Amino acid sequence: MALDRRDAADELRKLLADNDIVLLDRYVASNAAYTAARHHESASGSSVEWVRELEFGRFGLPAPDLQVLLRVPVDLAAERARTREAADSTRDRDAYERDGDLQARTGEVYDGLAAERWASEWIVAGPDSDPHQLAVQISNLLHNGRGVTR
């Protein structure tokens, strides 16, 4: 994934220059969280720093202005994955979806990244969060200059 992002860096910079808002799903923090979780490390572990240096440092990817963690309990995520698999005979759960322990560890790392404001300001939303209120919160943060690094 890091190499894909590296290859898309110029396009991403152009999008940022040409648009007020650019939304990305699973940006660099995803790599940091899953890598740390696979190595049984926390958000302050060496894997997280290695990902930061690789992607933001060596590859020169733009740091996000704001990150939104959609925090879904492991049990709910597993249920949703099973439901998607049952509804579509061509879709199998991937190795990450089948590994509940990895999902729990990854969630803990994400929580740590958000608490540390890793690479930017963070908002944490759960399955019961009101989408309208979340949109207002994001808009307020961005328009008030919080979380904006450019």
trRosetta pair geometry for C-beta under 8 A, 3 or more apart (Angstrom, degrees):
i j d omega theta_ij theta_ji phi_ij phi_ji
1 4 5.5 -53 -151 35 37 114
1 5 6.4 36 152 -17 68 103
1 26 7.6 -71 -161 134 147 112
1 30 7.4 -73 135 95 161 114
1 31 5.6 -160 84 -82 124 110
2 5 5.7 -55 -151 37 33 110
2 6 6.3 38 149 -23 66 104
2 28 7.8 63 -109 -120 83 78
2 31 5.7 86 -64 -127 94 161
2 51 7.4 -138 -89 -144 131 83
2 54 6.1 -6 -164 129 149 125
2 55 5.5 -115 -139 -84 102 101
2 59 6.9 -162 174 -34 93 158
3 6 5.3 -47 -145 33 36 116
3 7 6.4 36 154 -18 65 104
4 7 5.8 -56 -150 38 30 110
4 8 6.3 15 154 -7 64 113
5 8 5.7 -67 -144 47 32 103
5 9 6.8 65 150 -63 64 79
5 12 7.7 17 -164 -33 75 150
5 27 7.4 101 -115 -154 139 66
5 28 7.0 142 171 -74 173 79
5 55 6.4 12 93 -142 139 112
5 59 7.0 72 103 142 95 154
5 61 5.8 2 147 -97 115 141
6 9 5.7 -19 -159 -27 34 116
6 55 7.5 -125 -66 -129 87 68
6 59 4.2 -101 -105 -144 99 126
6 61 7.1 -91 -91 -59 54 103
8 11 5.0 -59 -167 49 71 115
8 12 5.5 78 132 -31 87 102
9 12 5.5 -56 -145 37 30 114
9 13 6.4 31 157 -19 65 103
9 59 6.4 -168 -66 159 143 95
9 60 6.3 77 -168 88 152 88
9 61 5.5 -117 -112 -98 106 68
9 62 7.7 144 -153 -8 84 78
10 13 5.8 -52 -148 35 32 110
10 14 6.5 32 152 -18 63 104
11 14 5.7 -55 -151 36 33 113
11 15 6.4 36 151 -20 65 104
12 15 5.6 -51 -149 34 33 113
12 16 6.4 32 153 -18 64 105
12 22 7.3 125 -157 156 73 156
12 24 7.9 13 -128 -77 116 137
12 61 7.2 9 81 -147 155 83
12 62 6.4 -156 128 22 116 112
13 16 5.6 -53 -148 37 33 112
13 17 6.4 32 153 -19 65 106
13 62 6.3 141 -90 -34 76 125
14 17 5.7 -56 -147 37 32 111
14 18 6.0 13 160 -6 67 116
15 18 6.1 -69 -140 47 26 100
15 19 5.6 -21 177 20 67 121
15 22 4.8 97 135 -108 115 137
16 19 6.9 -72 -118 53 18 84
16 22 5.6 -76 -83 -1 65 145
16 62 6.1 -7 -37 48 165 174
16 150 7.2 173 168 -72 119 155
19 22 5.5 110 83 -61 128 86
21 142 7.5 14 -95 -165 102 167
24 27 4.6 71 107 -68 129 106
24 64 7.6 -125 43 -99 120 116
26 30 3.8 24 -160 -42 81 164
27 30 6.4 131 57 5 31 101
27 64 6.1 119 87 -57 162 127
27 67 7.4 -123 48 -113 122 105
28 31 5.7 -54 -160 34 46 111
28 32 6.4 44 146 -19 73 105
28 51 6.6 150 180 152 91 107
28 52 7.5 91 156 -102 130 51
28 55 4.6 172 -124 110 121 157
28 56 6.7 52 -145 -46 170 91
28 61 6.4 157 -61 93 129 148
28 64 7.7 -157 30 -20 104 106
28 119 6.8 131 82 -84 126 175
29 32 5.3 -54 -147 39 38 115
29 33 6.0 38 156 -21 71 105
29 64 7.9 -49 -19 10 112 139
29 67 5.8 70 -10 -146 154 153
29 110 7.2 83 154 -122 112 79
29 113 5.6 131 -152 157 112 157
29 118 6.3 124 -112 95 106 121
29 119 6.7 -140 -68 35 98 135
30 33 5.9 -53 -143 36 28 108
30 34 6.2 16 163 -7 64 110
31 34 6.4 -61 -140 44 25 101
31 35 5.8 24 162 -19 63 115
31 51 5.1 169 113 -148 104 134
31 55 6.8 125 64 -44 148 146
32 35 6.1 -60 -141 39 22 108
32 36 6.2 19 162 -15 62 111
32 43 7.9 54 143 -137 114 71
32 47 7.1 143 -154 124 60 85
32 48 4.6 59 -167 -131 107 73
32 51 4.2 -162 -87 75 76 151
32 52 6.8 41 -94 -48 129 76
32 109 7.4 -163 125 154 79 124
32 113 6.5 113 103 -95 129 140
32 118 7.1 -152 105 151 162 150
33 36 6.1 -60 -148 39 24 107
33 37 6.2 22 157 -18 63 111
33 43 7.8 -14 -104 -99 72 84
33 48 8.0 43 -70 -101 39 98
33 106 5.1 77 149 -161 103 81
33 109 4.3 153 -143 101 73 118
33 110 4.8 22 -122 -66 144 77
33 113 6.3 -81 -76 -13 98 142
34 37 5.6 -54 -141 39 31 112
34 38 6.2 34 158 -21 65 105
34 96 7.3 -37 -131 -119 125 132
34 102 7.9 35 -143 172 78 107
34 106 5.6 7 -93 -117 59 121
34 109 8.0 -163 -44 69 23 147
35 38 5.9 -54 -149 34 28 110
35 39 6.5 10 156 -2 62 111
35 47 4.5 -164 126 169 103 124
35 48 7.5 163 79 -73 107 47
35 50 7.5 -117 135 74 148 111
35 51 5.7 158 39 -57 150 128
36 39 6.0 -72 -150 49 30 100
36 41 4.2 -98 -160 77 82 99
36 42 6.7 -52 172 97 130 10
36 43 6.7 84 144 -91 173 36
36 45 5.1 138 -137 55 106 127
36 47 4.4 176 -85 77 64 125
36 48 5.1 10 -65 -52 130 89
36 109 4.6 145 84 -127 127 146
37 40 7.4 31 -173 -78 33 31
37 41 7.6 -94 -58 50 21 65
37 102 5.7 100 141 -163 121 70
37 105 3.9 134 -148 113 96 105
37 106 4.0 -45 -51 -74 164 66
37 108 7.6 129 -102 53 100 90
37 109 5.2 -116 -57 -6 90 137
38 47 8.0 172 58 -147 85 166
38 102 6.9 21 -85 -136 64 112
39 45 6.9 176 94 144 119 151
39 47 5.0 155 35 -47 145 145
40 105 6.9 -72 -112 -147 54 149
41 45 2.8 48 174 -93 125 175
41 46 6.8 -110 -133 35 157 64
41 47 5.1 151 49 18 150 114
41 48 7.1 -148 117 -16 126 93
41 109 7.5 59 94 -102 69 121
42 45 5.2 136 51 -31 54 98
42 108 7.3 -74 -126 131 74 106
42 109 6.5 178 -161 -105 38 75
42 112 5.6 142 175 -85 89 173
43 48 5.8 70 -167 -72 46 163
43 109 5.1 145 -69 -158 76 64
43 110 7.9 -175 -84 -34 116 7
43 111 7.7 -126 -39 78 136 54
43 112 2.7 -166 -3 113 136 122
43 113 4.8 -158 -134 -54 127 61
43 115 7.5 141 58 49 163 98
43 116 5.9 -178 132 4 134 134
43 118 6.7 -125 -174 -54 115 138
44 48 6.9 -69 -110 44 8 141
44 112 6.9 -106 -21 170 75 134
44 116 7.4 151 -72 -74 85 153
45 48 5.5 106 64 4 70 98
45 49 7.6 -139 107 3 43 90
46 49 5.6 -58 -152 42 42 110
46 50 6.0 47 150 -26 72 106
47 50 5.4 -53 -146 35 32 115
47 51 6.5 33 155 -18 66 102
48 51 5.9 -53 -151 34 31 109
48 52 6.5 33 150 -20 63 105
48 109 7.4 -171 -75 -166 120 114
48 113 7.2 -165 -138 -89 134 101
48 118 7.2 -80 -179 -136 125 145
49 52 5.5 -50 -148 35 35 115
49 53 6.3 32 156 -16 67 106
50 53 6.0 -57 -148 39 28 108
50 54 6.2 28 155 -19 64 110
51 54 5.7 -56 -143 39 30 112
51 55 5.9 3 170 1 68 114
52 55 6.8 -71 -138 47 19 91
52 56 5.5 -24 -174 28 62 118
52 57 6.9 64 131 -14 64 103
52 118 7.7 -118 -84 -174 123 103
52 119 6.9 -161 -121 -72 104 108
53 56 7.2 -54 -103 58 13 82
53 57 4.2 -22 -161 25 52 142
53 58 6.4 53 146 -15 69 96
54 57 6.7 34 -11 52 9 94
54 58 5.3 -32 -146 36 39 121
54 59 6.4 31 151 -9 60 106
55 58 7.5 10 -36 53 12 83
55 59 5.1 -31 -144 42 38 127
55 61 5.0 -25 165 22 83 131
56 59 7.4 12 -29 59 10 85
56 60 7.4 36 -177 -122 34 15
56 61 5.6 -77 -95 60 48 85
56 63 5.8 37 -127 -75 126 87
56 119 6.9 -164 -63 -123 150 117
57 60 7.6 -29 144 -66 15 48
63 119 5.2 -156 -152 -175 103 94
63 120 6.1 160 157 -57 99 103
63 149 5.8 -2 85 55 112 164
64 67 5.3 89 96 -62 150 86
64 119 6.2 67 36 127 89 112
64 120 4.7 -92 86 -10 85 157
65 120 6.1 119 147 -147 12 138
65 121 7.6 -13 151 37 54 99
65 142 6.7 66 129 -116 134 92
65 147 5.0 82 156 140 73 84
65 148 4.8 8 -152 -109 120 49
65 149 5.6 -151 -106 12 68 81
65 150 6.9 -55 -82 1 113 93
66 120 5.8 -145 -90 147 23 130
66 121 5.2 -27 -114 75 75 97
66 122 7.4 148 -167 -98 64 28
66 123 6.9 20 178 -4 109 100
66 138 6.7 141 127 -145 154 85
66 141 5.9 108 -106 114 143 132
66 142 6.3 -87 -14 -73 144 91
66 147 3.9 42 -78 165 91 142
66 148 7.7 -19 -35 -65 96 57
67 114 7.5 -133 96 -102 114 79
67 118 7.9 -23 30 73 155 79
67 119 7.1 68 -28 80 135 103
67 120 5.4 126 -11 72 95 116
67 121 7.4 174 26 90 71 47
67 122 4.9 -27 73 -108 94 79
67 123 7.5 -174 93 27 48 64
68 122 7.3 152 -93 -161 26 65
68 123 4.9 -15 -114 66 75 99
68 124 7.9 161 -163 -90 54 24
68 125 6.3 2 -176 7 100 113
68 134 7.5 79 -147 -177 135 115
68 138 6.7 -25 -75 -93 128 121
69 110 5.5 141 -140 167 130 114
69 111 7.7 147 157 -85 163 46
69 113 7.8 144 -76 81 135 104
69 114 5.0 -67 -8 -75 148 134
69 122 6.0 21 -10 -173 106 115
69 123 7.2 -169 27 90 71 48
69 124 4.7 -17 66 -112 110 72
69 125 7.1 165 84 27 56 64
70 125 5.6 -24 -112 73 58 97
70 126 7.9 130 -169 -107 53 20
71 107 7.0 93 -146 -151 85 101
71 110 7.2 174 -100 112 87 130
71 111 7.4 64 -114 -81 128 88
71 124 5.4 24 -19 -172 126 97
71 125 6.7 169 21 78 82 38
71 126 5.0 -40 75 -93 96 71
72 76 5.3 -119 177 87 93 116
72 77 4.7 112 114 -62 120 98
72 80 7.7 -35 172 9 148 142
72 126 7.3 138 -87 -152 42 62
72 127 5.8 78 -118 -57 77 103
73 76 4.6 84 65 10 88 106
73 77 6.9 -161 91 -7 43 87
73 127 7.3 -63 9 -6 88 127
74 77 5.7 -57 -146 39 31 111
74 78 6.2 31 156 -20 66 107
74 100 5.7 93 168 -158 126 85
74 103 4.7 128 -128 113 102 118
74 104 5.0 -23 -66 -75 153 77
74 107 6.4 -110 -59 -15 94 148
75 78 5.8 -55 -147 36 29 111
75 79 6.4 31 154 -20 63 106
76 79 5.6 -52 -147 35 32 113
76 80 6.4 32 154 -18 65 105
76 127 6.1 -82 155 -51 167 156
77 80 5.8 -55 -149 37 31 111
77 81 6.4 32 153 -20 65 106
77 97 7.7 -137 146 -134 97 78
77 103 6.2 -167 85 -168 140 143
78 81 5.7 -53 -147 36 32 112
78 82 6.4 31 154 -18 65 105
78 97 7.2 140 -116 -178 60 75
78 100 6.0 -2 -77 -97 138 102
78 103 7.2 -177 -59 48 94 169
79 82 5.8 -55 -149 37 30 110
79 83 6.3 32 152 -20 65 107
80 83 5.6 -54 -147 36 31 113
80 84 6.4 32 155 -19 65 103
81 84 5.8 -52 -147 35 31 110
81 85 6.3 32 153 -19 64 107
81 93 4.9 70 161 -114 116 113
81 97 4.2 171 -150 -166 155 126
82 85 5.6 -56 -148 38 31 113
82 86 6.2 30 155 -19 66 108
82 93 7.1 -18 -80 -59 51 134
83 86 5.8 -55 -145 38 29 109
83 87 6.2 24 157 -17 64 111
84 87 5.9 -62 -145 40 28 108
84 88 6.3 -19 169 21 65 111
84 91 6.0 -66 142 111 92 143
84 93 8.0 115 74 -82 102 79
85 88 6.9 -83 -140 57 21 78
85 91 5.6 -131 -112 104 53 89
85 92 6.2 46 -131 -134 111 31
85 93 5.2 -47 -66 -40 138 85
88 91 4.0 39 97 15 118 114
93 97 3.9 -125 -171 96 99 128
93 98 5.1 126 116 -57 120 85
94 97 5.1 94 51 10 66 103
94 98 7.2 -137 99 -4 33 93
95 98 5.9 -61 -146 39 30 109
95 99 6.3 19 160 -15 66 115
96 99 6.1 -67 -145 39 28 105
96 102 6.3 -112 -141 106 64 134
96 103 7.0 109 170 -72 76 85
97 103 7.7 51 -127 -68 31 127
99 102 3.8 33 119 18 121 117
99 103 6.4 154 97 -18 68 84
100 103 5.4 -53 -147 36 36 114
100 104 6.3 37 155 -21 67 102
101 104 5.7 -52 -149 34 32 111
101 105 6.4 29 154 -15 65 106
102 105 5.8 -55 -146 40 32 109
102 106 6.1 34 154 -22 66 107
103 106 5.7 -54 -144 36 29 113
103 107 6.4 34 154 -21 63 105
104 107 5.7 -53 -151 33 30 114
104 108 6.7 32 151 -19 63 104
105 108 5.6 -54 -153 34 35 113
105 109 6.5 33 150 -18 66 102
106 109 5.7 -53 -150 35 35 110
106 110 6.3 38 151 -20 66 104
107 110 5.6 -51 -146 36 32 113
107 111 6.4 36 153 -21 64 103
108 111 5.6 -50 -150 33 32 114
108 112 6.6 33 151 -17 63 104
109 112 5.5 -55 -153 37 35 113
109 113 6.3 37 150 -21 67 103
110 113 5.6 -52 -147 35 33 112
110 114 6.3 32 155 -17 66 105
111 114 5.8 -55 -149 37 30 110
111 115 6.3 30 153 -19 65 108
111 124 7.7 46 -119 -114 68 145
112 115 5.6 -54 -143 37 31 111
112 116 6.1 20 160 -9 66 111
112 118 8.0 52 118 -33 70 127
113 116 6.0 -65 -146 45 27 103
113 118 4.0 -59 -160 16 82 138
113 122 7.3 129 121 -74 78 155
114 117 7.4 23 -177 -76 33 41
114 118 7.5 -52 -55 17 24 94
114 122 4.1 -149 -140 126 77 159
114 124 5.2 68 -178 -65 159 112
117 120 6.7 -116 179 98 81 27
117 121 5.9 -20 -144 -107 110 36
117 122 5.8 -152 -114 2 59 97
118 122 7.5 37 37 -46 69 128
120 147 5.7 61 175 -152 99 82
120 149 6.9 -99 -110 -29 97 123
121 141 6.3 -163 115 -175 149 133
121 146 5.7 77 -68 150 165 90
121 147 3.3 -85 35 -91 129 98
123 134 7.2 134 141 -151 140 85
123 137 6.0 128 -131 124 146 125
123 138 6.4 -102 6 -81 160 79
123 141 7.1 -142 -53 -16 120 158
125 129 3.9 -61 -164 0 95 170
125 134 5.2 24 -102 -112 145 130
126 129 5.3 131 52 -28 56 96
129 133 7.0 -129 178 73 81 108
129 134 5.3 67 149 -59 122 120
130 133 4.0 65 79 14 110 111
130 134 6.5 -180 87 -14 54 84
131 134 5.5 -55 -146 36 32 115
131 135 6.3 35 155 -21 66 104
132 135 5.7 -53 -151 34 31 111
132 136 6.5 32 151 -18 64 105
133 136 5.5 -52 -148 36 35 113
133 137 6.3 38 152 -21 66 105
134 137 5.6 -53 -148 35 31 113
134 138 6.4 30 154 -17 65 105
135 138 5.8 -54 -147 37 30 111
135 139 6.2 30 155 -18 64 109
136 139 5.7 -57 -145 39 29 112
136 140 6.2 30 156 -20 65 107
137 140 5.9 -54 -146 35 27 111
137 141 6.5 27 156 -18 62 106
138 141 5.9 -57 -151 36 29 110
138 142 6.3 19 157 -11 65 110
139 142 6.0 -62 -145 42 28 105
139 143 5.8 15 163 -9 67 115
140 143 6.1 -62 -135 46 24 102
140 144 5.8 13 167 -10 64 117
141 144 6.3 -67 -141 43 20 102
141 146 4.7 -81 -159 77 75 105
141 147 5.0 32 157 15 112 132
142 146 7.7 -80 -65 63 22 66
142 147 6.5 -62 -85 76 57 115
142 148 6.1 97 -147 -62 60 109
145 148 5.2 -90 -152 39 47 121
